[in-house]
Amino acid sequence: MKMKKLMSLILAGCMAFSLTACGNKDNGGSTAEGDAPAGNDTTTSADAGELTYWSMWNNTEPQAKVIQEAIDAYTAETGIKVNVEWKGRDLGTVLQSALEAGEKIDFFDWDYQKIAMEYADKVLSLEDMAKAVNYDDFAIKALPASVRRWAGELITIPYQPYTSGVFYNKAMFEKAGIEKEPQTWAEFLDVCQKIKDSGVAPLAQDDAYVDYVFGYHLARYVGQAEVENIAKNGDWAENEYVLKAAQDIIDLKDKGYLSEYAPGAYPEGENEVGYEEAAMVVNASWVPSEITNNTQCDLDWGMFNYPSVDGGKDANTIANVGAQGFAINKNSENAQAAFDLIMKITTGEFDQKMALECGGIPADSRNEEWPEDLVGVRDAFLALTETYDWNAGLNANPDIKETIKTNCLQLFEGKLTAQQFVDAMESATK
């Protein structure tokens, strides 16, 4: 139990980079550790040399410690010295200009979607090197599939992924007589009714995630590409499924399936699950540890992918998934050595260690040991065939991002009817 609480504290402080859960301060300068002893001739792609790695982590974070341990092992094996710049999240403010200026950077890590969409012209294709090690045979399939969808080819190796869906208290499901996780919206509503009948709120909801849930639900009807089209072109009234999705949210509230406090001020909503006042919450895979840390609860967590909807385009094998990723500078003079090191970090022993010590999901499908709080996520995650971006396409038009959030909040509060929501969004974007 103590170990479970420790893992929760680590994850709550460090895992959710996409939500900037970790600080932005640069805590480290340039380091070079683990020089091989004299006479070491166990090499991979080079007999000697140096690599320079710019990291998105601060050197005090558990992810950095695992990466440094992998680097030390690599240096001992190959004799290749690795200079590390621990930039922290400040990396995002300096990386583009540094690459354009030709600064010596062999490889770096950052959000894998940002690499695929913003750095494609500055990094190498990794297809040939990945093929040589049969990367696609052991990678989590949805991750490289997303990179190739965004960039046209594999230009980053994802690691430390998160997934998303409906997280729930297994004991409450058992008490309500629920034996099977719902796969469809109709089955989900049936589960909500049974939980309500057992005396607790079925579904918690935070104000910070109202657009996240609505984007998920709308994408189930029309797919992410059409959600993006709606957001970009203002086709809120023209697409009948916007009204349908909004009405589904209203129905959740009218039937008493949302907590009476929903949407609560973050994190009060999700904490209702930890205090056993609600059974479920839609969120990402950092939420069990986040809730455990907030409430000191001791729950047996389950998770299922967000349900499919009747007549919808997308199955429940598509989820919002994110990860960090490693990429190699197109100007690197030792690209193969950099790739070999990236493989060492993101597969096998060190990928397993990253998952367990940082409370995350393994990126190597051959690693079967998961953190205790995330064991219930495994089957749903490995069943995924494709991924959604954050908010499933609603973020495609940044000019109306806050408008979407405001109107989604009022929808969940019951201050707008489904039609009023559609009218408000139509008015704001025409």
Buried (B, 14 or more C-beta within 10 A) or exposed (E): EEEBBEBBBBBBBBBBBBBEBBBEEBBBEEBBEBBBEEEBEEBBBBEEBBBBBBBBBBBBBBBBBBBBBBBBBBBBBBBBBBBBBBBBBBBBEBBEEBBEEEBBBBBBBBBBBBBBEBBBEBBBBBBEBBEEEEBEEBBBBBBBBBBBEBBEBBBBBBBBBBBBBBBBBBEBBEBBEBEEBBBBBEBBBEBBBBBBEBEBBBBBBBBBBBBBBBBBBBBBBBBBEBBBBBBBBBBBBEBEBBBBBBBBBBEBBEEBBBBEBBBBEEBBBBBBBBBBBBBBBBBBBBBBBBBBBBBEBEBBBBBBBBBBBEEBBBBBBBBBBBBBBBBBBBBBEBBBBBBBBBBBBBBBBBBBBBBBBBBBBBBBBEBEEBBBBBBBBBEBBEBBEBBBBBBBBBBBBEEBBEBBBBBBBBBBBEEBBBEBBBBBBBEBBE
